[in-house]
Amino acid sequence: MNAPLFYLALFEIIFSLLISVGVIYVSYGILRRVFFKQNDLSGKDMAFTVLTAGLVLSIGLILSEILPQITQVVRVLTTQNENPDYTTIVQYSALYLTIGFVITLLINTAVFGLFSLLTKGIREYEEIKKNNLAVAIIVSVTIISITLIVKESVAVLISALLPYPQATYFL
């Protein structure tokens, strides 16, 4: 058994679980406090539940592109030195998660703006608060669609920021 690889894989699993649960928990809390203070997931507000599901899926899709990049940082920085710089690992992780959060926020804001432009006279927030399931489904599907399109670009952006070691030229 390759012990270092085993421990790295174990770290990746635990780290991914902790980060993803934490980010989704915080995002849900922000969504609820900012937009829908009186709504909950009890089943009475299906529109809010559908919108929340779409947003959580969007966050999960973006995180699925960011977390492998964070583990790549861990791999690069732990294999370069005998004593890895954990401060640098935390800084890169925070940077990547911040970029992912900002991009997710931009996607969600853009979708609400796009939906407002496409459907004059319909106020999405008000319709979702009134439990209009049709609006919630359309908004959620639009969020998921745009996230699926953008997520690969997020991975490229994040990978461009990876701290790869300097290569020397032999020729």
Residue pairs with C-beta under 8 A, 6 or more apart in sequence:
8 71
8 74
8 75
8 78
11 71
11 74
12 67
12 71
12 74
15 67
15 70
15 71
15 74
16 67
16 71
19 63
19 67
19 70
19 93
19 97
20 60
20 63
20 67
23 59
23 63
23 97
23 100
23 101
24 56
24 59
24 60
27 55
27 56
27 59
27 101
27 104
28 52
28 55
28 56
31 52
31 55
32 39
35 125
36 45
36 48
36 128
36 129
39 45
39 48
39 129
40 48
41 48
41 49
41 52
43 49
44 131
45 131
46 131
46 133
46 136
47 127
47 128
47 129
47 130
47 131
47 132
47 133
47 135
47 136
48 128
48 129
48 131
48 136
50 133
50 136
50 137
50 140
51 128
51 136
51 139
51 140
53 140
54 136
54 139
54 140
54 141
54 143
54 144
55 108
55 140
55 143
57 140
57 143
57 144
57 147
58 104
58 107
58 108
58 143
58 144
58 147
59 104
61 144
61 147
61 148
61 151
62 100
62 103
62 104
62 107
62 147
62 151
62 154
63 100
64 151
65 100
65 151
65 152
65 154
65 155
65 158
66 96
66 97
66 99
66 100
66 154
66 155
66 158
68 155
69 96
69 155
69 158
69 159
69 162
70 92
70 93
70 96
70 97
72 159
72 162
73 89
73 92
73 93
73 96
73 162
73 163
74 89
76 162
76 163
76 164
76 165
77 84
77 85
77 88
77 89
77 163
78 84
80 165
88 163
92 161
92 163
95 161
96 158
96 161
99 154
99 157
99 158
100 154
100 158
103 150
103 154
104 147
107 143
107 146
107 147
107 150
108 143
110 146
111 139
111 142
111 143
111 146
112 124
112 125
112 139
114 142
115 122
115 124
115 138
115 139
115 142
116 122
116 123
116 124
122 135
124 135
124 139
127 135
127 136
128 135
128 136
128 139
